[in-house]
Amino acid sequence: MLKDIESKINSALAPYEKKVAVALDANGQLSITSQSQGSESSLSLSADTTGTPSPASLLAELGLANNSSVMGSDAVLDITDSKTYSNSTTITIYDSLGQPRQATMYLTKRSMPENSWNATLTVDGKPISVPGGGVDTTVTYPNPLDSSKRLDHQVEGFVVTFDNKGGNPTFSVDPLQTETLENAGIPADGADPSQQFTLAFDELTQYASPFEVLAMEQDGNTVGYLTSLDINEDGLVVASYSNASKEYLGRVAVARVPNEQGLRSVGGTGWIPTQESGEPVGGKPNEGPNGRILSATLEQSNTNLTSELVDLITAQRNFQANSRALEVNSTLQQTILQIR
């Protein structure tokens, strides 16, 4: 099993000349370790000034709490009538052109069996099925051509069932994969009509408390623009864009020598190795004995100027006092010699 995962990852990384090792640690967690050491060369930076949009493929609900005291219902879901569903939550997602779309999850507590909920997803107000979900639902929504009328649409939702303690949710289908926008009859407006979504839930519960969503996530992005170019502690050169996406352009290497005191200064902050310093050994920043990189940081002296100036004045006074004592001693000697 692990070898299969490792083989698939390495096959995907082959064009980038990267390789990883996959193993299980002592806690049974999957560990992926890089086995590649990049070659050293001059780093040429080339970052796109425009961040490419990426379509959403994953919608995640984090810390979703349903109210167990809600009465069960078998009513037809009308997304314009809040009385036909128990709760709803909305997140902005993006298509392949970076256009924003509204994805809304409607949750309706079922009358039977107990502790079960119907879940239905809509995109831009139009239902989209989760094939195999096992819930044939009639969804009523506004007619975009005539606001005074309603449209009925058959859609397949899915069921969430909790245990009698309000936890351990199970789903009627796994994974929760929607149909494509095209199959759902949702206009793509020039974007990729084959876009579909995987739904994920974490810490989904049903307690006697008000409905609450702690966080929602999606992995799509709209169009962005280059906002900064930074080098982190590990030496990675990162281009950041206004749409929160990042692009890694390369890594700055560092070198160390056996004897730093043997380096020869060539002016400014430049140093070259000598026989006394030994040959430099290159590597990644912040790894092993290698130092970390602090970008956009001004290197200042570690000397306390105030203390040093006080010491200098004190030394000067001591020198003057000593000089005066020697002068007086010389004068006394001359006086004694003249008395003779």
C-alpha positions in Angstrom: 0.0 0.0 0.0 2.7 2.5 1.0 4.8 1.5 -2.0 1.9 2.2 -4.3 1.4 5.7 -2.8 5.1 6.4 -3.0 5.2 5.2 -6.6 2.2 7.4 -7.6 3.7 10.5 -5.9 7.1 10.0 -7.5 5.6 9.5 -10.9 3.8 12.8 -10.6 7.1 14.5 -9.4 9.2 12.9 -12.1 9.0 16.0 -14.5 10.4 18.1 -11.7 13.3 15.7 -10.9 12.0 15.3 -7.4 11.7 12.1 -5.3 10.1 11.3 -1.9 9.9 8.4 0.5 6.6 7.4 2.1 6.4 5.7 5.6 4.4 5.4 8.7 5.7 7.0 11.9 5.4 5.7 15.5 1.9 7.3 15.8 0.6 5.6 12.6 0.7 8.9 10.7 1.7 9.0 7.1 5.2 10.6 6.7 6.4 11.9 3.3 10.1 12.8 3.2 12.0 14.4 0.3 15.0 12.4 -1.0 16.0 15.0 -3.6 18.9 17.4 -3.4 18.6 20.2 -6.0 21.7 21.2 -8.0 23.4 24.5 -7.2 23.3 27.2 -9.9 22.7 30.9 -10.2 19.2 31.7 -9.2 17.2 33.6 -11.9 13.9 35.0 -10.7 11.0 35.2 -13.0 7.5 35.7 -11.5 4.3 36.3 -13.3 2.8 39.7 -12.4 -0.6 38.2 -12.6 -1.7 35.3 -10.5 -3.6 32.7 -12.5 -7.0 31.8 -11.1 -7.7 28.3 -10.0 -11.1 26.6 -9.9 -12.4 25.3 -6.6 -12.5 21.5 -6.3 -12.8 21.1 -2.5 -15.4 22.6 -0.2 -14.7 22.0 3.5 -17.0 22.7 6.5 -15.0 22.9 9.8 -16.8 22.7 13.2 -20.4 22.5 11.9 -22.8 22.1 14.8 -26.5 21.2 14.1 -29.3 21.8 16.6 -30.7 18.4 17.8 -33.9 20.1 19.0 -35.0 21.1 15.5 -38.2 19.3 14.5 -37.9 16.9 11.6 -39.5 17.7 8.3 -40.4 16.0 5.0 -41.4 19.3 3.2 -40.2 20.0 -0.4 -37.1 22.1 -0.2 -37.8 25.7 -1.4 -34.6 27.7 -1.1 -36.6 30.9 -1.1 -38.6 29.7 2.0 -36.5 29.2 5.2 -39.4 27.2 6.7 -38.6 24.3 4.4 -35.1 23.7 5.7 -33.4 23.7 9.1 -30.2 25.5 8.4 -28.0 26.8 5.5 -24.5 28.0 5.1 -22.9 29.8 2.1 -19.3 30.1 0.8 -17.9 31.9 -2.2 -16.1 29.6 -4.7 -14.4 30.2 -8.0 -14.6 28.7 -11.5 -11.7 28.2 -14.0 -11.9 31.9 -15.1 -11.7 33.1 -11.5 -15.4 34.2 -11.5 -17.0 34.1 -8.0 -19.9 31.8 -7.5 -22.1 31.2 -4.4 -22.2 27.6 -3.1 -24.9 27.0 -0.4 -25.5 23.9 1.7 -29.0 23.3 2.9 -29.5 21.0 5.9 -33.0 19.6 6.7 -33.6 17.4 9.7 -35.5 14.3 8.7 -38.6 13.1 10.6 -37.3 9.5 10.4 -35.0 7.9 11.0 -33.8 9.9 14.1 -30.6 11.9 14.1 -30.4 12.0 10.4 -30.3 15.1 8.1 -30.8 15.6 4.4 -28.1 17.8 2.8 -28.5 19.6 -0.6 -26.0 21.7 -2.4 -26.7 24.6 -4.7 -24.4 26.7 -6.9 -25.6 30.2 -7.8 -29.0 29.2 -6.5 -29.3 26.1 -8.6 -29.2 22.6 -7.2 -26.3 20.2 -8.0 -26.5 16.5 -7.3 -24.2 14.2 -5.3 -24.5 11.0 -7.3 -25.1 8.0 -5.1 -26.2 10.2 -2.2 -29.5 8.3 -1.9 -31.8 11.3 -1.4 -34.1 12.1 -4.3 -35.2 15.7 -3.5 -37.4 18.1 -5.3 -35.9 21.6 -5.0 -37.9 24.7 -5.8 -36.0 27.8 -6.8 -36.7 31.1 -8.6 -37.1 31.1 -12.3 -34.3 33.4 -13.7 -36.5 34.3 -16.7 -39.6 35.2 -14.6 -39.1 36.1 -11.0 -42.8 35.6 -10.3 -42.5 31.9 -11.0 -40.7 29.0 -9.5 -38.9 26.0 -11.0 -38.8 22.5 -9.7 -35.7 20.4 -10.1 -35.0 16.8 -9.2 -31.6 16.6 -7.4 -29.8 13.9 -5.5 -28.7 15.0 -2.1 -27.0 12.9 0.7 -27.8 11.9 4.2 -25.8 12.6 7.4 -26.6 10.4 10.4 -25.3 10.9 13.9 -25.1 8.4 16.8 -27.2 9.0 20.0 -24.4 11.1 21.5 -24.5 13.6 18.7 -21.2 12.6 17.1 -19.6 10.1 14.7 -21.4 11.3 11.6 -21.8 8.9 8.7 -22.6 9.7 5.2 -24.8 7.9 2.7 -22.0 8.0 0.1 -18.2 8.4 0.3 -16.6 10.3 -1.2 -19.1 13.2 -1.4 -18.4 14.1 -5.1 -20.8 16.3 -7.0 -21.8 16.0 -10.6 -20.4 18.6 -13.1 -21.8 22.0 -13.6 -22.8 21.0 -17.1 -24.7 17.9 -16.0 -26.5 20.0 -13.3 -27.6 22.5 -16.0 -25.7 25.3 -14.3 -24.4 27.8 -16.9 -20.5 27.9 -17.0 -20.4 31.4 -18.6 -17.3 30.5 -20.6 -15.6 28.6 -17.7 -14.9 24.9 -17.6 -18.3 23.1 -17.6 -16.7 19.9 -16.2 -15.9 21.5 -12.9 -17.2 19.5 -9.9 -16.6 19.6 -6.2 -15.6 17.2 -3.3 -17.4 18.0 0.0 -15.5 17.5 3.3 -16.7 17.9 6.9 -14.6 18.1 10.0 -16.0 18.0 13.6 -19.6 17.7 12.4 -21.9 17.4 15.4 -25.5 17.4 16.5 -26.1 18.8 20.0 -28.8 20.7 21.8 -27.3 24.1 20.8 -27.8 26.7 18.1 -26.6 26.0 14.6 -23.0 27.2 14.2 -20.2 27.0 11.6 -16.7 27.7 12.9 -14.9 27.9 9.6 -15.4 27.2 5.9 -12.7 26.6 3.3 -12.4 26.1 -0.4 -9.3 25.7 -2.6 -10.1 28.0 -5.5 -8.7 31.5 -6.3 -9.8 34.5 -8.3 -7.4 36.5 -10.5 -4.6 38.0 -8.4 -1.7 40.4 -8.9 1.9 40.2 -7.6 2.1 41.9 -4.2 5.5 40.8 -2.8 8.6 38.8 -3.4 10.2 37.4 -0.2 12.8 34.9 0.9 11.8 32.9 4.0 14.1 31.4 6.7 14.5 28.2 4.6 15.8 30.2 1.7 12.7 29.7 -0.5 12.0 32.6 -2.8 8.2 33.2 -2.6 6.0 35.3 -4.9 2.8 36.3 -3.2 -0.3 37.4 -5.0 -3.4 39.4 -4.0 -5.6 36.4 -4.3 -3.7 34.6 -1.5 -1.9 32.3 -3.9 1.8 31.7 -3.7 4.4 30.6 -6.2 7.8 29.2 -5.2 10.5 30.4 -7.6 13.6 28.7 -6.1 15.8 28.4 -3.1 18.8 30.4 -2.0 21.7 28.1 -1.0 24.1 28.8 1.9 27.7 27.6 2.5 29.7 26.9 5.6 33.5 26.4 6.1 35.3 24.5 8.8 37.1 27.7 10.0 35.2 30.9 9.6 38.1 32.9 11.0 40.2 31.8 8.0 38.0 33.6 5.4 39.5 36.6 3.6 37.5 39.8 3.3 37.2 41.2 -0.3 35.3 44.4 0.7 31.9 45.1 2.1 30.2 41.9 3.2 32.1 39.8 0.7 34.3 36.9 1.8 36.3 34.2 0.0 37.6 30.9 1.2 41.3 30.3 1.8 43.5 27.4 2.7 43.0 28.3 6.4 39.2 28.4 6.2 38.9 25.2 4.3 36.6 24.4 1.3 33.0 25.7 1.5 30.2 23.1 1.8 26.8 24.1 0.3 23.4 23.2 1.6 19.9 24.3 2.4 19.3 27.2 4.9 18.0 26.3 8.4 19.0 22.7 8.0 21.5 20.9 10.2 24.4 23.2 11.1 23.4 25.7 8.3 22.2 29.1 9.4 18.8 30.6 8.6 18.1 33.5 6.2 16.6 36.7 7.6 15.4 38.7 4.6 14.6 42.4 4.7 16.7 42.7 7.8 19.4 45.3 8.5 22.5 43.9 10.0 23.8 46.1 12.8 26.7 46.1 15.2 26.3 44.1 18.4 28.4 46.8 20.2 26.7 49.1 22.7 27.9 52.5 21.4 27.0 54.3 24.7 29.0 51.9 26.8 31.9 52.0 24.5 32.0 55.8 24.4 31.9 55.9 28.2 34.8 53.4 28.3 36.7 55.5 25.8 36.3 58.7 27.9 37.3 56.8 31.0 40.4 55.5 29.3 41.2 58.9 28.0 41.0 60.4 31.5 43.1 57.6 32.9 45.7 58.2 30.2 45.7 62.0 30.9 46.1 61.3 34.7 48.9 58.9 34.0 50.6 61.3 31.7 50.3 64.1 34.3 51.7 61.8 37.0 54.7 61.0 34.8 55.2 64.7 34.0 55.1 65.6 37.7 57.6 62.8 38.5 59.9 64.1 35.8 59.7 67.6 37.1 60.6 66.4 40.7 63.6 64.5 39.4 64.8 67.6 37.6 64.4 69.7 40.7 66.3 67.2 42.8 69.2 67.1 40.3 69.4 70.9 40.3 69.6 71.0 44.1 72.7 68.9 44.0 
